[in-house]
């Protein structure tokens, strides 16, 4: 049994060393080394057996400290449990899970930090992790770019037990995940959204709303539709629900024919498409998102996440022909660096945004003033 435990311990240490364990001497370690040097010099110069005994004790403390420190970091398993939908440049709550696979020995004073370029920019401290136990903490991660991500690196650090050295192990977690474009407002996006929603609201005000039913109130609903008579009768909040005519169709077209010099503009346009589609879907509008090689209507043919997944992987390039809008009475939003081409295909100019659509390329484009 003892032989088995020693073999297991050897394997843990071997695994830790092979997993790129690094060591940094701390200030306490330098001071302790200086004390060892002074005591050693005095022992050899004086030949005092007591000083030799003290020197041996100091070396023993240093060796035991290094051994325990290595053993504390050995046998640790780190995992990051990410949500299903992740937009770029937004703080996403995530569960960080740390497991001690040493069933008989706890690990002490463990610091988990993200490596350079990691999505995890903070640090979290675990004072003790019992043997065979797993701990979880909620942390925030940020992905700076859209598209596929395959790996993230973290450091496990410890100065236990005496703080003479800080040892760390770099842990790389390899997994495939897809990050959507940013769905948060950026300079110029809100003006485009408000202009479009203003027209949609004007359209909705011109259509009647018929009473449909009275139902219980749901959290975060507006109080303006509360039916106080029904509420008094049932002793619970009741609201009036109206049957509204079908929302108008909003067609969003992203032109993929962008030269290499417009790569940064294209990334902004992708973010703006994601932002507009997300906001319009939140208000219940019908959306038809199109490019030269993609066409999807929400909610009849798919959901908003299908559009976001496409936008996460889309690239500019090619000079495919631009087809016209599906319906002439739809609200059309077009992003293109070739306004003449999309206008010739039948798209209207009211919400046509070109190279001057975002502040980085000039002032926000007025409808109908997109520049090539």
N, C-alpha and C positions, 0 to 999 in steps of 0.2 A: 504493500500500500504506500509506504514511504517512497519507494523507488518510483512508483507511478506518479506521485505528487511532484517529485523532483523533476521527472521527465516532462510533465505538463508545464512546470515553471520554466524549464529550459526552452520549451517551444514558444511560450509566451514572449520571453525576452528576445529570442531569435526573430520572432515575427515583428516585434517592435523595432528592433535594430534594422531589419531589412526594409521596414516601411518608412525609411528616410527620417529616422530620429535625429534631431539636432540638439546641441547643448550650448547654452550661453552662460558664462560665469557672471554671477551677480556681484554687487558691491560687498555683500556679506561674505561671499565666497573668496573675494580678493583679500579681505581683511583676515579671514580664517587661514588662507594660504600664507599670508605674511606672518601670522602667529606661528604657524608650523615651521616656517623658515627660521624665525628667531629662536624658537625652542630647539630646533635641530642644530643650529650653529652653536648655541650655548652648550648643548649636550656633548657635541664632538670636541669643542674647545676645552671643556672642563672635565670630561670623562665622568660626569655625575650620573649614577645609575637611576636616580629619581627622575632626572630630566629625560633619560632614555625611555623610562616607563611612561612619562607624560607624552613624549613624542609618539610612542606606539599607540597610546590611547587616542591622540588627535588623528593619526592616520586611520585608525579603526573607525572613528566617527565619520570621517570623510568617505571611506569606502562603503560603510553601511548606508550613509545618506544617498550616495549614488545608486546603490543597489535597490533601495526602497523606492527611490524616485522612478527608476526605470520600470520596476514592477507595478507601480501605481498607474503608469500610462499603458502598460501592456494589457491586452485582452479587452480593449474598449471598442465598441461598435457604434458608429454614428449614422443617423438616418435623418433625412429631411422630408417631411410629408407635405407635399404641395397641393393646393386646390386644383380643381380641374380646369378652371378658366383663369388665365393670368394675362392681364394687359401690361404693356411696357410702361416703364417710368411711373408706376404706382406702387405704393407700399402695400404689400400683400401679407396678411397674417398667415403664418405657417407654423406647423408643429415640429420642433426639433426634438428628436428622440436619441437619448444616449443610453447604451446598455453596457453593463459590466459582465463580461462572459466568464470572469473568474468566479466560480461558484463558492470559493472558500475564503476569498480575501477582498476586502473593500478597496476602493480607490479614493484618494483624498485630494482635495484642493485642485480640481480640474477646471481649467478655463478653456472655453470653446470660442474661437474667433475665426472670421473669414480671412482667407488668403487674399493677396493682391488680385483685384479683378473679380473677386467672388461676389455673388448676389447678396451675401450676408455681410453687412457693414458694421455690425455691433459686436459685442462680446458678452458672454453669459458665464457666470461662475457657479460651479457645483462644489460646495464644501465637502461633501462625502457622498459616495455612490456605493451602497452595500453590494457584496458579491452576489451575482446572479440577478440583480435588480435592474429595472429600466425606469428612467425618469424622462418626463416630457415637459417642455416649456414652449410657450407661444412666443414666436419671434416674428420680425418683419423682414421681408426680403424685397429687393427692387431689381428688376431686369431692365437694363438700359436700352435694349434694342429688341425689335420684333424678330420673329423667325425661330428656327429650331435651336435648342440649347441641349448640349450633350453631357457636360460635366461642370462640376463646381468643386472648389478646393477649400478645405477648412484646416485649422490648426487646433490640436489638443495640446495644452500647455500645463505644466505643473512645476512648482518649486518645493513640493513636499519632500522631506519633512523639515529641513533646517534652512532652506532658502539659499544654499550655497551655489546652486546652479538652476537655471530654468531650462528644462528639456521640453521639446515639442515634437509632435508627429504630424506630418502633413497627410491628410486623408482626402482622397479624390473620389467623389461619388459620380459615377457615370450612369446617366439615364437620359432617355429621349423625352423631351417635352417641347411643346409649341407655345410660344409667347405671342399674343395678339398685338396689333399696333396700339398705340396709346389712345384711349377713349376719353381723355381729359381735355378740357378746353385749352387751346394755345392761342397766342396772339393772332387775331383775325378770324378765328373759328366762330366765336360768339356772334360777331356781326353777320356772318353768313347764316348761322342758325336762326337768329332773330328775324332776319329778312325773310327767310323761307317760312318760319312759323307764323309770322305776321300775315302772310298771304293765306296760309292754311286756316288760321283763325277767322279771317274774313270770310273764307269759303264756308266754314262751319256755322258762322252766325247767320248766313243766308239760308240755312236749311232747318226745318222744324225738328223738334224732338218730342216724341210721343211718350206718354207715361206707360211704363212697362209693369212695375211691381213695387211693393214695399218689402224690404228685407232687413235683417239685422245689420247694425253698424259694424264696420271692420276698422281695425287700427290704422291710423294715419290718413283716414279719409277726411275730406273737407266737411266742415259742419254745415255748409250752406244748404245741403240736401237733406238735412235731418227733418223728419216728419214728427213734429212735437205732439200732435194729436195721437198718432199711433204709439209714440213713445210713452205718453201718459197712460194709454190703455194697457200696454204690455209691461210697463215698468222697466223696459230695456230700450236703449237707443235704437231707433229704426230710421232708415233712410229711404228716400224715393229713388228708384232706378228708372232711367229713361231708355227707350229704344231709339238709337240714333241711326241715321242712314249711313251707308257704307262710307268709310273715310276715303278721301281722294288718293290717287296713286301718285307716289313720288318716285320718279326715275332718276337714279344717280349713275352717271356714266364717268368712268375713269379711262382716259386715253393712255394706252401703254406705249404709244410711239413717242418716246422721249429720248433725245440725244444724251450722250454720256455727260455732257456739260450740265444737264438738268437733273442729275441724280439726286442732289439734295432737295430740289423742288419736288421731285417725285415722292420722296419720303414724307415730306410735309403734306402732299396731296393724299397719300395713303392714310396718314393719321387723320386728316380732315374727313375723309370718307368714312373711316371707322367711327369718328366722333358723331358725324351727322346721322349715320345709320343707327347708332346706338340711341341717340336722343330721340329720333323719330320713332323708333320702335318702342321706346319707353312711353311715348304718348299715344301709342296704338295706331299709328299711321301705317298704311300699306306701302311697302317699299319694293322697288325693283332695281336691284344693283346689277350693273353691266360693265363689262370690258370687251375687248375684241375676242376673248376666249372664255368668257364666263357670263352667265345670265341666270339670275335667281330672283324669284319673287317671294317676299315674306309677308304674311305667314303661310300662304297657300302652298308653297313648294318646299319650304325649309324654315329654319329659325335664324335668328340674328347671328348665332355662333358659327353657322356655316359661312356667312359672309366674312366674319372676323378671321376664320381659319384660312380662307382664301387670301385675304389681305395680309396675313402673317407671312405668306410664302410668295406673294406676287413679285415679279421683277419687271422692270421696264425693258423695252426692246422690241424690235420687229416693226414692220410697217404694214400691218394688216389693214384691210379696208374697214372703215367705220360705217356701221349700219345705223339707220335712223331710229328714232324713238318708237316704242311699241304703240303708244297712244298719243294723239295730238293734244288731248285735253289733260294730260298728266302734268304735274309740276316737275320740271326738268332741271337738274343740277349737273353741270358738266365741268370736268377738270381736264384741261388739254392745253398743250403748248402750241397746238395747230388750230386756232379758232376758225380759220377759213375752211379747213377740211370738215370739221364737225358741223359748221353752219350749212355747208353744202349738202351734208347728209340729212338735213331736216331738223336738227336740234335748234331750239330757239336761243336767243341771246340774253334772256332775262337773268339767268343764273349761270353764266359762262365765266369760268375763272382760269386765267392763264398764268404766265410767269410772274405777274405783279399781284397775285392773289394773296400773298403772305408778306408780312413786314420785312422778312429777310430779303425779299426781292422788290421792295418798293411798298407803297401804300396799298391798303386793301382795295382790290379792284371793284369798281362800281359795276353793277350789272350792265352787260353789253359793252364793256370797255376792256375786255381781255386783250393782251398784246401777245404777238407771236414771239 
